[in-house]
């Protein structure tokens, strides 16, 4: 019996989830649920499209719901609300607000008798695990995370929510001198501003106050206020031509010592052609895990720290031990 999955939202993430499900032999997409008029949405693999308002009536047809909205305004409201009705997975990525989001989703899922996983992706997500492993293994470990150069979906979405912004892309860029020091095994104390730059390419509406838009961007808490941020106002044509892709990646580097004061550096890196498709594939793997955990009686919210790796794979435990261990 295949795991039946609903896709809530059909932007870059939703489209990636659809493709990842098509490549998962043990899972199937039940439908895409959208706040747009369903007749205006055409899926890539023929998955049916429903209005978001139809979700509640389809509880018995969905084993797990993957939420593909943005972290700025969508997921803080959607995930707790829907966790009462469905097993859910999201990619909430506003790091400073994860504890509060976890608490809200945990309470909702427990009230509804459901299981949930939040902040699933590559950071938070896979990079979170790399930080945990490095910090657990090495004495006096210090872990550093560098993102980019690449397009941040969450930050780009936050830009597009600003009044007067028609479209936008944001690039996160590591400060090379800081990256080199960390790779050399130094353990410098680096501020947020010393590790990354942020570069924004913004299409403003005709007649919009670009000075106000730039000011709102540079002072936005949790997104841009703590970084040296450059804002470029360009045309939609230039954005489409020069910034149409979604590349990203980054590294987690942990340095520390072992017993005889031998020094070690652990590095985990990702180079992604498509941020959205990779994140979508992580979401699908954790959707599989959440449903399996729920079947075993788990209730409430989980994170990547709580979910055993064996639950992520479509393969059996026996095959994984034989092939990978």
C-alpha positions, -999 to 999 in steps of 0.1 A, spaced: 0 0 0 16 33 -11 18 63 13 -8 88 1 6 124 0 -11 157 -3 8 188 -16 -3 221 -1 9 249 -22 23 248 -58 52 271 -61 88 260 -66 87 236 -36 53 221 -45 65 214 -80 97 198 -66 76 176 -42 55 164 -71 85 152 -91 101 136 -60 69 117 -53 68 105 -89 103 90 -83 93 74 -50 80 38 -55 63 36 -22 45 69 -23 19 86 -45 6 122 -48 -32 124 -40 -35 160 -51 -22 195 -51 -41 219 -29 -39 256 -39 -53 290 -28 -54 299 -65 -83 290 -88 -77 252 -94 -85 255 -131 -55 279 -135 -30 254 -121 -15 226 -144 6 200 -127 37 184 -144 27 147 -139 -11 149 -141 -17 151 -103 -52 165 -97 -56 201 -84 -81 210 -57 -90 242 -39 -73 246 -5 -108 247 10 -113 210 -1 -85 198 22 -106 192 53 -131 169 34 -102 147 22 -87 137 56 -94 100 50 -76 101 16 -43 116 28 -17 99 49 6 128 52 4 164 40 35 183 28 33 220 33 51 241 6 44 276 17 68 303 28 82 307 63 75 344 65 37 343 68 23 310 55 38 282 77 34 299 111 -3 298 105 -8 268 83 12 242 100 -4 244 135 -38 246 119 -34 216 96 -14 195 122 -47 190 140 -62 173 109 -32 156 91 2 142 96 23 171 83 58 181 72 71 216 66 103 234 58 100 263 82 134 280 81 133 311 102 159 298 127 152 322 155 115 313 156 119 275 153 113 268 191 80 287 191 69 271 159 78 237 172 57 243 204 27 254 184 28 225 160 35 200 188 4 211 207 -18 210 176 -6 176 165 -10 160 199 -45 175 202 -54 160 168 -37 126 174 -13 133 145 25 133 139 45 162 124 80 172 114 90 208 110 121 226 97 129 198 73 153 207 44 190 212 41 193 241 66 175 237 89 176 199 83 207 181 69 230 209 81 215 207 115 224 170 117 260 178 106 263 204 134 250 179 159 273 151 148 304 173 148 297 189 181 290 155 197 322 138 185 349 164 189 360 179 222 355 216 225 340 216 190 331 248 172 308 245 142 305 271 115 279 272 88 284 290 55 256 293 29 260 300 -8 267 315 -31 231 308 -39 194 318 -40 176 316 -7 140 307 -13 128 319 21 146 353 19 134 358 -17 99 351 -5 103 376 23 113 402 -3 83 395 -25 60 401 5 71 438 8 46 463 -6 57 475 -40 78 445 -49 67 426 -80 94 400 -80 128 394 -63 157 370 -58 182 371 -29 217 356 -30 235 346 2 273 349 -3 300 336 21 328 360 31 358 341 16 384 353 42 362 339 70 357 306 52 394 302 47 402 307 84 377 281 95 388 255 69 424 260 82 412 248 117 411 282 133 382 288 157 376 325 152 347 344 168 327 356 138 297 378 139 268 371 115 279 401 95 315 388 92 304 354 77 279 363 50 268 390 26 233 393 12 226 406 -24 191 414 -35 178 418 -70 143 435 -69 117 443 -95 97 472 -81 61 481 -92 58 512 -114 58 543 -92 68 524 -61 90 541 -35 123 523 -40 139 541 -11 113 528 13 116 493 -2 154 493 3 150 506 38 125 479 47 148 452 33 179 463 51 161 466 84 140 434 82 147 414 114 158 377 112 164 382 74 186 412 65 191 435 95 222 416 107 240 415 74 257 438 49 230 438 23 231 453 -12 199 460 -31 197 463 -69 165 474 -86 163 458 -121 136 450 -147 116 418 -148 133 409 -180 167 411 -165 156 391 -135 142 364 -157 173 363 -179 201 365 -154 185 352 -122 161 325 -133 176 295 -116 177 284 -80 212 272 -73 225 270 -37 246 251 -14 271 256 15 292 239 41 291 230 77 326 229 92 333 216 127 368 218 143 379 204 176 402 180 193 403 144 206 420 128 236 457 136 230 449 171 217 450 160 181 431 185 160 404 175 135 382 193 109 349 178 98 333 193 67 299 185 52 291 203 19 263 206 -6 264 219 -42 228 222 -55 216 229 -90 181 235 -76 176 245 -40 138 239 -44 141 204 -58 167 193 -32 146 207 -4 115 190 -19 133 156 -19 142 160 18 106 168 26 94 137 8 119 115 27 107 129 60 71 126 50 77 89 46 93 89 81 65 108 97 38 84 84 58 54 96 62 69 130 25 78 132 17 42 123 38 30 153 20 53 176 41 85 176 21 117 182 32 154 183 60 172 166 94 159 156 126 174 142 154 159 122 171 152 156 143 129 167 138 108 136 160 77 130 176 76 96 162 42 89 127 57 86 138 79 57 145 53 31 121 32 10 144 3 16 140 -22 45 162 -21 76 177 -54 65 187 -41 31 201 -9 45 223 -28 70 235 -52 42 242 -24 16 252 7 35 265 -2 70 
